[in-house]
Each structure stands twice: as C-alpha cells, then as structure tokens.
Amino acid sequence: MATAQVTNSPNASSKARFYPTRIDLSADIRQQVVSILSPTLATTLDLKTQAKQAHWNVKGLNFYQLHELFDVLAGELEGYVDMVAERITALGGTAMGTARIAANESIIPEYSFDAVEGIEHIRALAERYAAYGAHLREAIDKTEELGDADTADLYTEISREVDKRLWFLEAHLVRKSELH
C-alpha cells in the first residue's frame, strides 16, 4: 500500500501512514484535513480523561449531581473521539489515539490535581471546554476552506454540543449578584 507523510513536523501524526481511498478529495487535501483532525483527536481524548478526573475526585456540595454530570461529559467526548478517529481513517489516514500521543499533542493544559470542590472542577472544565470550542470553530473554517464539507459538518456537530455543555458548566458559575 502507498504511504505518505502528513508533514515533516516532529509530532506523532506526521509519522502516520496514509492509505489509498476512492474519496474524491485529493491526497494533498486529505493530508491537510488529517493534520487538522489529529490535534482534535488528541485534545478530545485529553478532555475526556480530564472530565473523568473531575468525576472521580469531586467532593462537597452537589457531589452527586456533579459526579453524574462529569460522567455524562466524558461519555459524550468518547463519542466524539470515535467520530474524529473514524473520519481520519475514512480519509486514508491513521488515527493516532494513544494516551501518550494525546498528552503530547493536546491543546488544553494539564488538569489541576488540587481541584477538590465542585466549583473548582467546574471552572477547570469550563476553561477547557471554551478552548476546545474555539479550536473546533477554527477547524470548521479551515476544513471548509479546503473544500471538505463533510469534515466541516462533523466539526459543526461537535461544536454545537460542546457549546451546550459549556453553557451547562458556566450556569454553575453565575451568581445572583451578576444577574442584575
């Protein structure tokens, strides 16, 4: 089978193999799209594990509700991991989705192990969801520019849900005094 490099950069996705496909996007376009999708895969995996970190370690007021919310967030992110990885492989790329790669290539910062109370976890996750949402919107624009409407649509679908979940997290941060 034919192979191609995504880029000459030192990241793991640049070492990934490319396979032939009958998808009517040029190999160059497919490689560029995979180079956009690969950091998304890493970040989505990282964010999923950070939501689980919050789920496992939350304490204090509203423990049960937050414990459940964080588990729902992690479950949704697992679905996005599959969507992104499968799009990479549909385009002929190799999904690079190990924990080591995710940690190395994620765009979000490491989770604070000092977070204990629910509000600390909510703030941490809200910051990461906001960064992830911005990344998704940038990817929508880039993949549209490349003429890959299907990948742009995938990003749009994920972006809508991530924005909704950011709203859920931020709703916990609003104080009555801020509403007036």
PLY file of the C-alpha trace (Angstrom):
ply
format ascii 1.0
element vertex 180
property float x
property float y
property float z
element edge 179
property int vertex1
property int vertex2
end_header
0.00 0.00 0.00
1.10 3.55 -0.65
2.21 5.72 2.23
2.55 9.47 2.61
3.64 11.81 5.34
1.26 14.46 6.68
4.06 16.94 7.36
7.69 16.91 8.35
6.87 18.11 11.86
8.04 16.03 14.82
4.54 15.22 16.10
3.21 11.68 16.04
0.60 12.34 13.36
3.37 13.26 10.90
4.63 9.67 11.12
1.21 8.24 10.34
0.70 6.11 7.28
-1.74 7.11 4.55
-3.75 4.57 2.58
-5.43 4.87 -0.79
-9.13 5.71 -0.89
-11.73 6.43 -3.53
-12.96 9.54 -1.68
-12.92 12.33 -4.25
-10.63 14.65 -2.31
-7.03 14.89 -3.48
-4.34 13.21 -1.40
-2.95 16.65 -0.54
-6.32 17.89 0.75
-6.89 14.68 2.71
-3.46 15.01 4.30
-4.14 18.62 5.26
-7.51 17.70 6.75
-5.96 14.83 8.73
-3.36 17.26 10.07
-6.28 19.34 11.39
-8.18 16.33 12.74
-5.20 14.79 14.55
-4.81 17.51 17.23
-8.59 17.38 17.65
-8.36 13.66 18.34
-5.60 14.24 20.90
-7.46 17.08 22.59
-10.76 15.22 22.68
-9.10 12.22 24.32
-7.37 14.51 26.81
-10.56 16.40 27.64
-12.42 13.11 28.13
-9.86 11.95 30.68
-9.97 15.32 32.41
-13.76 15.06 32.72
-13.24 11.61 34.26
-10.64 13.10 36.63
-13.32 15.55 37.81
-15.91 12.75 38.00
-13.70 10.58 40.20
-12.47 13.33 42.52
-15.29 15.84 43.02
-16.26 16.47 46.66
-18.58 18.78 48.53
-21.97 20.34 47.93
-23.86 18.89 44.96
-21.43 15.98 44.79
-23.85 13.52 43.26
-25.19 15.86 40.57
-21.69 16.94 39.54
-20.36 13.39 39.68
-23.12 12.40 37.24
-22.65 15.49 35.02
-18.91 14.89 34.66
-19.56 11.27 33.72
-22.03 12.37 31.04
-19.46 14.82 29.67
-16.82 12.09 29.48
-19.24 9.75 27.73
-20.11 12.35 25.11
-16.46 13.09 24.50
-15.81 9.36 23.97
-18.34 9.50 21.13
-16.52 12.45 19.58
-13.22 10.56 19.84
-14.72 7.82 17.65
-16.20 10.32 15.19
-12.88 12.11 14.72
-10.78 8.93 14.57
-13.13 7.33 12.05
-13.03 10.45 9.85
-9.24 10.31 9.88
-9.29 6.69 8.76
-12.02 7.31 6.16
-9.71 9.90 4.61
-6.95 7.29 4.38
-5.05 8.45 7.44
-4.06 6.63 10.58
-5.80 7.68 13.79
-3.06 8.30 16.34
-5.01 7.91 19.57
-2.85 6.57 22.35
-2.79 8.24 25.75
0.83 9.28 25.23
0.06 10.96 21.93
-3.00 12.68 23.40
-0.97 14.04 26.30
1.75 15.24 23.96
-0.44 16.87 21.31
-3.45 18.19 23.22
-4.11 21.93 23.04
-5.51 22.11 26.58
-3.43 22.36 29.76
-2.95 19.55 32.26
-5.69 19.21 34.84
-5.02 20.56 38.34
-4.73 17.77 40.85
-5.52 20.31 43.58
-9.15 20.61 42.44
-11.44 19.10 45.09
-14.69 21.03 45.43
-17.27 21.05 42.67
-16.73 24.71 41.78
-13.02 24.09 41.19
-13.78 21.25 38.80
-16.49 23.28 37.06
-14.11 26.20 36.48
-11.37 23.91 35.20
-13.67 22.10 32.81
-15.33 25.34 31.63
-11.91 26.78 30.74
-11.02 23.65 28.80
-14.39 23.41 27.06
-14.04 27.05 25.96
-10.59 26.39 24.47
-11.83 23.20 22.83
-14.85 25.04 21.38
-12.60 27.73 19.90
-10.41 25.01 18.38
-13.49 23.36 16.83
-14.70 26.62 15.26
-11.26 27.27 13.80
-11.26 23.74 12.37
-14.69 24.33 10.80
-13.29 27.32 8.93
-10.10 25.52 7.85
-11.85 22.40 6.59
-14.46 24.48 4.73
-11.62 26.42 3.05
-10.10 23.11 1.98
-13.42 22.06 0.42
-14.15 19.21 2.83
-17.76 19.90 3.74
-18.13 16.53 5.45
-15.35 17.19 7.95
-16.59 20.76 8.47
-20.03 19.29 9.21
-18.52 16.82 11.69
-16.80 19.72 13.45
-20.06 21.72 13.43
-21.96 18.85 15.03
-19.38 18.51 17.80
-19.14 22.28 18.25
-22.88 22.67 18.84
-22.83 20.08 21.62
-19.63 21.41 23.19
-21.12 24.91 23.31
-24.22 23.48 25.02
-22.10 21.70 27.60
-20.03 24.84 28.20
-23.32 26.62 28.89
-24.22 23.88 31.41
-20.87 24.33 33.17
-20.99 28.13 33.12
-24.53 28.16 34.54
-23.00 26.86 37.78
-20.65 29.84 37.87
-23.28 32.61 37.67
-24.00 34.40 40.92
-27.27 36.14 41.69
-25.45 39.47 42.06
-24.21 39.17 38.44
-27.75 38.93 37.09
-28.74 42.48 37.99
0 1
1 2
2 3
3 4
4 5
5 6
6 7
7 8
8 9
9 10
10 11
11 12
12 13
13 14
14 15
15 16
16 17
17 18
18 19
19 20
20 21
21 22
22 23
23 24
24 25
25 26
26 27
27 28
28 29
29 30
30 31
31 32
32 33
33 34
34 35
35 36
36 37
37 38
38 39
39 40
40 41
41 42
42 43
43 44
44 45
45 46
46 47
47 48
48 49
49 50
50 51
51 52
52 53
53 54
54 55
55 56
56 57
57 58
58 59
59 60
60 61
61 62
62 63
63 64
64 65
65 66
66 67
67 68
68 69
69 70
70 71
71 72
72 73
73 74
74 75
75 76
76 77
77 78
78 79
79 80
80 81
81 82
82 83
83 84
84 85
85 86
86 87
87 88
88 89
89 90
90 91
91 92
92 93
93 94
94 95
95 96
96 97
97 98
98 99
99 100
100 101
101 102
102 103
103 104
104 105
105 106
106 107
107 108
108 109
109 110
110 111
111 112
112 113
113 114
114 115
115 116
116 117
117 118
118 119
119 120
120 121
121 122
122 123
123 124
124 125
125 126
126 127
127 128
128 129
129 130
130 131
131 132
132 133
133 134
134 135
135 136
136 137
137 138
138 139
139 140
140 141
141 142
142 143
143 144
144 145
145 146
146 147
147 148
148 149
149 150
150 151
151 152
152 153
153 154
154 155
155 156
156 157
157 158
158 159
159 160
160 161
161 162
162 163
163 164
164 165
165 166
166 167
167 168
168 169
169 170
170 171
171 172
172 173
173 174
174 175
175 176
176 177
177 178
178 179
